[in-house]
Amino acid sequence: RPMSARAPAPTEHSYRVEWDVAAKDFSGYTGPRSVDSPSFNLGSAVGLHLRFHPAWEAGVCLLAVVAPDDLGLVCRLYVDGACKPGKPLPLSGGNSLTVFYAAEFPAHCCHHYQNLAVDFQWHSAPRHGRLSLT
């Protein structure tokens, strides 16, 4: 197949972080109660983590990436395979530098979840990679 000449595309890479939550019991979680994943780094950004609210609102759970500041992230969040784009979540109070990239999903009726994940698309993310958290 012949190659065609094109302008080089901006360097953009993907990086996936998965969190296995199958052994966690979320049955007692209500309202704003949440659980955080172990922290991880993304390139030079340190101290990121996933935050999961299994009962954010009636019938809704929320998954977020907590970042130390606005990193210009583009991410897709996953709850047991269902996917939504992560959008900055406006917060009042707390650390003004902390940014939450969040998405709401339909809550599971039994509050049992298997896998939470985020895919990052970021110009300075590590080339391509995968990280599993437990």
N, C-alpha and C positions, 0 to 999 in steps of 0.2 A: 504494500500500500504506500503510495507516495506521500511524503511529508509536505505539509503546506507551511509557508512562512506566516507567523503570527507574532503580534506584539507579546512579549512575555506577560503572563498573568501575575498579579500581585501574589507574593508568597503567602499562602494561607494553608494552615494545617488543621488537622482534627485531633482531638484528644478526648478519650472517654474515661469517665470515672464511674464505677459501679459499686453499689453498696448492697450487700446481701443482708436483708432484714427478716428472712424467713423464720428465724428462731426467736424473734422479738414478739412480745405480747402487747398489743396496742388496745386491748379491750377496755382498759380503764382510762384511756385518754379522752378528754373532753375539752372543748373550747380551745384556748390558745396553747395548751400544753403541747410541747414539742420534744423531739429527740434529735441530737446532733451526731453526725458521722465523725469518725476520726478526721483530724485535719489533714490537708494535703497541699502541695505546692503546684503551681502552674507557671513554668518558666521562672521568672524572677519574683512572681507574686507568691507570698508565703501565707500560710494560715487560713486558707479557704476551707470550707466544709459545707456539707449538705445539711439542711434543716428540714425535718419532716413533721408536719402537723396532721396526724391521722384523722382528726375531727375538727378541722378548721371552722367550718360552719355546718349547718344541717345538710347532710348528704354530700359534703365536699371535703376533700383533703387538699393539702397544699405542700408542694415541694419547692425548696428554694436553695440556691447557691448563695452562701454568705461570703462576701469578698471584703477585704480590708478597706478598699476604696473603689471608686469607679474605674474599672479596668477596661472599659469599652468592650466588654464581653458580648459575644453572640453565642447563645447556647440553646440547646434543646433539652428539655427535661422529660424523664420517663418514669412512670409508675406502672410496674408490671407490664411493660410493653406499650402502654398508651403514651403518646408523645404530644408535647405542646412546646411552643417557644417560651423561653424564659424572658420575662419582661421586668424591668426595674420596678420594685414595689416601694411606693412612697411611705416613709415612716416618720413619725414625729417623736422627738426626744431621742435619748440614747446618743451613741457616737455618730456625729454627723458625717464621718468619713465612711462608715460601714454601708455597703450597698447590698441589697437583696435582689437577686434575679429569680423571679418566682412564677409559678403556674398553678392554677387550681385544676383538680381532677375530680371525677365522681368518686366518692368514698365507697369502699367495699363494705357491704352490709355486716360482715362478721369482723371487720377491722383486722383482717389477716392479709399481710402483704409479703411478697417474695423478694422483689428486686427494685431498687431505686437507682437511677442513673442520670448522668448529664453528659452530653456531647458538646465540647467547646469547638468553635470555629474562631480562630484568633490568629492574627498575622504573626505574633511572636510566640505562639504556643509551641511546645516541643513538637518535632516533626510529626510523627503519627504515633500514637501510643494508647495504652490502656492501663488502668489502675483499678484493682479490686480491693474494696474495704470490707471488713467484717465487724 
